[in-house]
Each structure stands twice: as C-alpha cells, then as structure tokens.
Amino acid sequence: MSKVEGWDGHVLWLNVTEQFVKDTYERDRTPDPNYYYVKDFPYYSALYSPLPLIPSRYIAPSYANIAKLEESAPRIFRCDLCEQVFSSEEELSDHMKDIAH
C-alpha cells in the first residue's frame, strides 16, 4: 500500500516510476484469447461464415390422393381384446368401462 499516492473515486495515483511499471507489467505480445477475454479482439465476432446446407432426401407426401370415407358407409367399432363389434363409439366405451379385460 506504500505505492498508492491518492484516489479520487475514478483515478488511482501511484508512487512508482514509469520505467518500473514498464519493466514489471508491460508485455510485448497480446494475451492469449483462449485464456483471457480481450475486448474488441478480432477473433470474437457475432458474424459467422454461412453453413453449407445439405439437401433433404425427404419428400413431403401429397395429401391430395387420400381416400375419403363415405358418410353412408357404416362405421364399425371393434374391441381388440375380445373381438366384439359395436355400432357406436359410445357402446364401445361403455363396454370398456363395464368389462375388465
């Protein structure tokens, strides 16, 4: 602490010579950016080179040819556990509640 001369809240004055500071602390090379963060170092950049895009082999299916159910066709609701057939979804649901398979 004997090297500190004063402090005004923003600036610190030291009782050392400029030559002592240069000999002790000055470096001829820049800090290694892998170990130290260097503000405005050109290595750090938010802009990256564009990545090459690999074309997809997936072909989206065309839904224009999907078969549509006729409303007049009877719908069948089958219990897969006992192979019993019901005429409505409600009957099948009641069957599943009543019968413990």
N, C-alpha and C positions, 0 to 999 in steps of 0.2 A: 504494500500500500504506500510505500515511501515514494513511488514513482508518480503518484497521482498529485497533480497540482490543483485542479479545480474541476467543477462540474456545474453547469447551469441548467441542467434538465435536458439539453439537446446535444451539447458538445462536451467532450472529456479532454482536459488538458493534462499532458504527461510531462514529467521532468526527465525526459530521455532525449538523447541526440538523434538526429535523423539518420546518421550513419549506423547507430546501434540498432535502430528499427529495421533498416535495410539489411544489415548483416544477419539479424536474428529471424526476421519474418518474411522477407521478400523471396519469392520463388521465380525461377526463370521459365518454368513450364506451367501450363494450365492444369488445374485439378482434374483428376480422372473422373469423367462423368458417370462411370459405373459405381463410384463410391460417394461422390459428392454431387449435390444439386447445384448447378451453375445457372443462374438466371440469364436468360437470353442466349444460352448456348445453342448454336445452330443444330445440334443433334436433336434437341427436343422440338417437336413440331406437331401441330394438330393435323397437318395435311399429310396423308399417306398416299403412296402410289396406288392407283386403282388395281384391284384384284382381278385376275382373269376369271371370266365366268365360264363354267362348264355347262354345255347344253344338256338339258334334261332328256332322258330316254323315255320318260313317262309321257304317254299320250292321253289326254283327257277324254273320257268316254262321251260319246254323243248320246244325249238323253232323248233325242227326237224319236228313236225307234223303240222305245219301251212300250211293252204291251199294256193296254189299259183294260182294267176289269169292267166287264159289262155290269150295269146295275141290276139287270134282270137275272143274272146268274146267281144261284143260291150259294150262300156262304156256309161253309162247314167249320165247326169248332170242335176240335178233337182233343181229348185228354190223352196226352202222350204216355201217361203212366198206366192207364187201364184200357186204352184204345176205345173208349166210349165216345160216341158222336153226339154233339148238341147243336141245336138250331140257332142259338144266340150266344153272344159273349156273356151275357148275364147268367144264363143257365150254366155255362162252363165255370164261371166264377163261383156260383153257389155250390156247384159240385166240389170244387177245390176246397171250399170252406167246410163243407159237411163231411167229406170223406178224407180220412187221414191215410195217405198213401205211404 
